[in-house]
Amino acid sequence: MRKTLAALIFTGVVFATVVRLVDGGPAPGDTVPDGLTLPWMWQATVQQDPPGPASMLAGGDSLGFRGVEDYDAEGKVAAVGRGGDYRMLLYAGWSTVTPGQDVLLSPDGRSAAQGYLAGSTAGEYAEGLDVVDLTTGRSTKYTGGLPAVAIGYGLTAAGCCAPAAWAPDGRSLLVETTAADVRKPGTATLESRSRLGLLDLATNTVLPIGAERPADPVRQASRGAFAPDGQHLVVSEGDRLRLIDRTGKESWTTTLGDRRYLAGAGAFSADGARIAIAELTGCLDRCDRDALAARTWEVSYLDAATGQPATGPDLPAVTAMAIRALGWTRSGDVTTMDVAADLVRAGSFGGPAPRAAAFPARPVVWWVVAPAAVLTAVALLTVWLVIRRHRRPVLISD
């Protein structure tokens, strides 16, 4: 009886463990969850098992996002489906990929755009911007019709594209294109160049915006933002901010200085009347980790019609390395969460926190399961041998 009871208890523990691993917990639905759990290291990819429209993209430094040194140590981003599923976007050796900056979630949460995606169905190493459909796992590559460009030393690079911001209707993106390297005057040093453009997904063409400029002179999260009408946008050029239409025609230019930045891709207010600006107090150059962590940020506003200072919601200062505005809710807050724009605009926050289910899994799971299975088999064999030894018949002689 005791052995039977022990077997039942053991079976119950195993069943509970399996259910906990497979069941992802409550689904957030069409709301932004109020919390997340960390993904498993072997979490299935978007291509393996698409999560459907996502409420948000998430990244981090945990085992589930970084793997272990020299094994599975690649950049990963979790697409959190509105049904609660966690599915991964993999970036191979690109370990510094950042959601909302290097990979952008479309306004309806159905697609993610990035310059490179491991395992892409459109060809992992094919040139162009990779836009993956989170409902099917299939990718489409966009070159914008741009040729490869010379980047010095006999090398070439794809002309298109790094994503900067989605248009509100999800049919086009503000992108950063690669221009040919040039030599700095009076030196032998090559300078990388880039240029902003509008990529139309229907026609796979890029409309250049503005002049070529040194690559990476602008905070990546501050490269540009679309107005709610989708017909106007602001773009950063050095310490200047310009309002232009989709043809590149300029309405105004204002100088921000070296400590004020466009707050992010969601900087425009819902009515298009104001633009959020992030102001930095603290270390600006050559900062160590402590100095970066001690930075404070405040939000101010510009009048979208004139580029002049404007009033807006009085938000508390934020202490952080950096902040990024992804949109305004109906209540007027500016958020710094990396979520689908349709949920931000609707103010749909506070959904249940989904748990990352361990399965389905990538093949890497066998590096965890196989050792555990071997240890379990050895333990069971040891128990069986002990029991068998104690059950040997005792011979009694006459």
C-alpha positions in Angstrom: 0.0 0.0 0.0 2.8 2.4 0.9 4.6 1.7 -2.4 1.3 2.3 -4.4 0.7 5.6 -2.6 4.3 6.7 -3.2 3.9 5.8 -6.9 0.7 7.9 -7.1 2.3 10.9 -5.4 5.3 10.6 -7.7 3.0 10.4 -10.8 1.0 13.4 -9.5 4.2 15.5 -9.2 5.3 14.6 -12.7 1.9 15.4 -14.1 1.8 18.8 -12.3 5.3 19.6 -13.6 4.3 18.7 -17.2 1.1 20.8 -17.0 3.1 23.8 -15.6 5.6 23.6 -18.5 3.0 23.2 -21.2 0.3 25.6 -19.9 1.2 29.2 -20.6 -1.3 30.5 -18.0 -3.9 33.3 -18.7 -4.0 35.1 -22.0 -3.8 38.9 -22.0 -6.1 39.2 -25.1 -6.3 42.6 -26.8 -4.6 44.3 -23.8 -1.0 45.0 -22.8 -0.2 42.5 -20.0 0.7 44.0 -16.7 3.7 41.8 -16.4 5.8 39.1 -18.1 7.7 36.0 -17.2 11.1 35.2 -18.7 11.1 32.9 -21.8 12.7 29.5 -21.7 16.1 29.2 -23.3 14.7 26.7 -25.9 11.5 28.6 -26.6 10.0 27.9 -30.0 10.6 30.4 -32.8 8.0 32.5 -34.7 8.8 30.4 -37.8 8.2 27.1 -35.9 4.9 28.1 -34.3 3.6 31.6 -35.1 2.0 33.4 -32.0 -0.4 35.4 -34.1 -0.7 39.2 -33.6 1.6 40.3 -30.7 0.8 42.7 -27.9 4.5 43.5 -27.5 8.1 42.6 -28.2 10.4 42.0 -25.2 14.2 41.6 -24.8 16.6 41.2 -21.9 19.8 39.7 -20.5 18.4 36.5 -18.9 19.2 33.0 -20.0 16.1 32.9 -22.2 17.3 35.9 -24.2 21.1 35.3 -24.2 21.7 31.6 -23.8 25.0 30.6 -22.3 28.5 31.6 -23.3 29.7 29.8 -26.5 26.3 28.0 -26.9 23.1 29.5 -28.1 24.5 32.9 -27.1 22.7 34.9 -29.7 20.4 37.9 -29.5 16.7 36.9 -29.0 13.5 38.9 -28.8 10.2 37.4 -27.6 7.0 38.2 -29.5 4.2 37.9 -26.9 1.1 36.9 -28.7 -2.3 38.2 -27.6 -3.2 34.6 -26.8 -0.4 34.5 -24.3 2.2 32.6 -26.4 5.8 33.5 -26.3 7.7 32.9 -29.5 11.2 34.0 -30.3 12.9 36.0 -33.0 16.5 34.9 -33.3 19.4 37.1 -34.5 22.4 34.8 -34.4 25.6 36.7 -33.4 23.7 40.0 -33.2 23.5 40.0 -29.4 22.7 43.7 -28.9 19.4 43.7 -30.8 16.8 46.0 -29.0 13.0 45.8 -29.5 11.6 49.1 -30.5 14.9 50.2 -32.0 16.4 47.4 -34.1 13.2 45.4 -34.5 9.9 47.2 -34.8 6.4 45.8 -34.1 3.8 46.9 -36.7 0.9 49.1 -35.4 -1.5 46.1 -35.5 1.0 43.7 -34.0 0.9 41.4 -37.0 4.4 42.0 -38.3 7.9 42.7 -37.1 10.5 44.5 -39.2 14.3 44.1 -38.9 17.5 44.3 -40.9 18.3 40.6 -40.3 16.4 37.6 -39.0 18.0 34.2 -38.4 16.0 31.4 -40.0 14.0 33.8 -42.3 11.8 32.0 -44.8 12.8 34.6 -47.3 16.5 33.7 -47.0 18.5 34.4 -43.9 21.3 36.1 -45.8 19.3 37.6 -48.6 19.6 41.4 -48.8 16.9 43.8 -47.7 14.6 44.6 -44.8 13.0 41.5 -43.4 9.3 41.8 -42.4 8.0 38.6 -40.8 4.3 37.9 -40.5 3.7 36.8 -36.9 0.5 35.0 -37.9 2.3 32.7 -40.4 6.0 32.9 -39.6 6.8 33.7 -43.2 9.0 36.6 -44.2 9.2 39.1 -47.1 12.4 40.8 -48.1 12.3 44.4 -49.3 15.3 46.0 -51.1 13.5 49.2 -52.1 15.0 48.8 -55.5 18.3 50.1 -54.1 21.6 48.6 -55.3 24.5 47.5 -53.1 26.9 50.3 -52.3 30.7 50.4 -51.8 31.8 50.7 -48.2 35.5 50.8 -48.8 38.4 48.3 -49.0 36.6 46.6 -51.9 33.6 45.6 -49.9 29.9 46.2 -50.6 26.8 46.4 -48.4 23.1 46.2 -49.1 21.6 49.6 -49.7 18.3 48.8 -47.8 17.4 49.0 -44.9 17.2 49.5 -41.2 13.7 50.2 -39.8 13.1 53.5 -38.0 9.3 53.8 -37.6 6.1 52.3 -39.0 3.5 54.5 -40.6 0.2 54.4 -38.7 -1.5 52.3 -41.4 1.3 49.7 -41.5 1.8 50.0 -45.3 5.1 51.8 -45.2 8.1 52.5 -43.0 10.6 55.2 -42.4 13.9 53.4 -43.0 17.6 54.2 -42.9 19.5 53.3 -46.1 23.2 52.7 -46.5 25.1 55.2 -48.7 28.6 54.8 -50.1 31.5 55.5 -47.8 33.4 58.8 -48.3 36.9 59.9 -47.3 37.0 62.6 -44.6 38.7 65.7 -46.1 42.4 65.7 -45.7 42.6 62.2 -44.3 42.6 58.5 -45.4 39.8 57.7 -43.0 36.6 56.4 -44.5 33.3 57.7 -43.1 30.1 55.6 -43.2 27.1 57.4 -44.6 23.4 56.9 -44.5 20.1 58.5 -45.6 16.5 58.3 -44.5 13.8 57.2 -46.8 10.2 56.0 -47.0 9.8 52.3 -47.9 6.4 51.5 -49.6 5.7 47.9 -48.9 3.2 47.5 -51.8 5.6 48.7 -54.5 8.9 47.8 -52.8 10.3 51.3 -53.5 12.2 53.8 -51.3 11.6 57.5 -51.6 14.8 59.2 -50.3 14.3 61.9 -47.6 16.9 64.6 -46.9 20.6 64.5 -47.7 23.2 61.8 -46.9 24.8 62.2 -43.5 27.3 60.4 -41.3 25.9 57.1 -40.1 24.8 56.8 -36.5 24.9 60.5 -35.6 21.4 60.4 -34.1 20.0 58.4 -31.2 18.5 55.4 -32.9 15.2 55.7 -31.1 14.9 59.4 -32.2 15.4 59.0 -35.9 11.8 59.8 -36.8 8.1 59.6 -36.0 4.9 59.7 -38.0 2.0 62.0 -37.3 -1.3 60.3 -36.8 -2.5 61.2 -40.3 0.4 59.3 -41.8 1.0 62.1 -44.2 3.6 64.1 -42.1 6.5 63.0 -40.0 9.4 64.5 -38.0 12.9 63.4 -38.6 16.1 64.1 -36.7 19.2 65.4 -38.4 22.1 66.0 -36.0 20.7 68.3 -33.3 17.9 69.6 -35.6 14.3 68.3 -35.9 12.4 68.8 -39.2 8.7 68.4 -40.0 8.2 67.1 -43.6 5.5 65.5 -45.7 5.8 62.2 -47.5 7.5 63.9 -50.5 10.2 65.4 -48.3 8.8 69.0 -48.4 9.7 70.8 -45.2 7.3 72.7 -43.0 9.7 73.8 -40.3 13.0 73.1 -38.7 14.0 73.7 -35.0 17.3 73.2 -33.1 17.1 70.9 -30.1 20.7 71.1 -28.9 22.8 68.2 -27.6 20.6 67.2 -24.6 17.1 67.2 -26.2 15.9 64.5 -28.5 12.7 63.4 -30.3 11.2 61.1 -27.6 10.6 58.2 -30.0 8.5 56.8 -32.8 5.3 57.5 -30.8 6.2 61.1 -30.0 3.1 62.7 -31.7 0.0 63.2 -29.5 -3.1 61.3 -30.6 -4.6 64.5 -32.1 -1.3 65.3 -33.9 -1.0 68.7 -32.2 2.1 68.1 -30.0 5.4 66.3 -30.2 7.1 64.8 -27.1 10.8 65.7 -26.6 13.0 63.9 -24.1 15.4 66.1 -22.2 18.6 64.6 -20.6 20.1 65.6 -17.3 23.3 63.7 -16.4 26.3 62.1 -18.2 26.3 62.7 -21.9 29.7 61.3 -23.2 32.0 58.5 -22.1 29.7 57.4 -19.3 30.3 54.3 -17.2 27.4 52.1 -16.2 26.8 53.9 -12.9 26.7 57.3 -14.6 24.3 55.9 -17.3 22.0 54.5 -14.6 21.9 57.9 -12.8 20.6 59.8 -15.8 17.3 61.5 -15.5 14.9 62.4 -18.3 12.0 64.9 -18.5 9.4 65.2 -21.2 8.7 68.6 -22.9 6.6 69.4 -25.9 6.7 71.2 -29.3 3.8 72.6 -31.2 3.5 70.3 -34.3 2.3 73.1 -36.5 5.1 75.5 -35.8 7.9 73.6 -34.0 7.8 76.1 -31.1 7.6 75.1 -27.4 4.1 74.0 -26.3 2.4 72.9 -23.1 1.5 69.3 -22.4 0.9 66.6 -19.7 3.1 67.2 -16.6 5.0 63.9 -16.4 7.4 63.0 -13.6 11.1 62.8 -14.3 12.4 59.3 -15.1 15.7 57.9 -13.8 17.0 55.5 -16.5 19.8 55.0 -19.0 17.3 56.0 -21.8 13.6 56.4 -22.5 11.6 56.0 -25.6 8.0 57.1 -26.4 6.0 54.5 -28.3 2.7 56.3 -28.3 0.1 58.3 -26.4 -2.9 56.7 -24.7 -6.4 58.2 -24.7 -5.7 59.5 -21.2 -2.7 61.5 -22.6 0.2 59.6 -21.0 3.4 58.9 -22.9 4.6 55.4 -22.3 8.0 53.8 -22.7 6.7 50.3 -23.3 7.4 48.4 -26.5 3.9 47.5 -27.5 1.6 47.4 -30.5 0.5 51.0 -31.4 -3.2 50.0 -31.7 -3.2 48.9 -28.0 -1.4 52.0 -26.9 -3.8 54.3 -28.7 -6.8 52.5 -27.2 -5.2 52.6 -23.7 -5.6 48.8 -23.4 -3.3 48.1 -20.4 -3.6 45.9 -17.4 -4.1 42.5 -19.0 -3.2 39.3 -17.1 0.5 38.4 -17.1 1.0 35.4 -19.4 3.5 32.7 -18.4 6.0 31.4 -20.9 5.1 27.7 -21.7 8.2 25.5 -22.2 6.7 23.8 -25.3 6.7 23.7 -28.3 10.5 24.0 -28.2 13.5 24.5 -30.4 15.8 21.4 -30.9 18.2 23.0 -28.4 15.9 21.6 -25.7 17.6 18.2 -26.1 20.7 19.6 -24.5 18.7 20.0 -21.4 16.3 17.0 -21.7 18.9 14.4 -22.6 21.1 14.8 -19.5 18.0 14.9 -17.3 16.7 11.7 -19.0 20.0 10.0 -18.5 20.1 11.0 -14.8 16.5 9.8 -14.3 17.3 6.5 -16.0 20.3 5.9 -13.8 18.3 6.8 -10.7 15.5 4.4 -11.7 18.0 1.6 -12.5 19.6 2.1 -9.1 16.3 1.9 -7.3 15.3 -1.2 -9.3 18.6 -2.9 -8.4 18.1 -2.1 -4.7 14.6 -3.4 -4.7 15.6 -6.6 -6.6 18.4 -7.2 -4.1 16.1 -7.0 -1.1 13.5 -9.3 -2.8 15.9 -12.2 -3.3 14.3 -15.4 -1.9 15.8 -16.7 1.4 16.6 -20.4 1.3 15.9 -22.3 4.5 17.5 -25.8 4.7 15.9 -28.6 6.6 
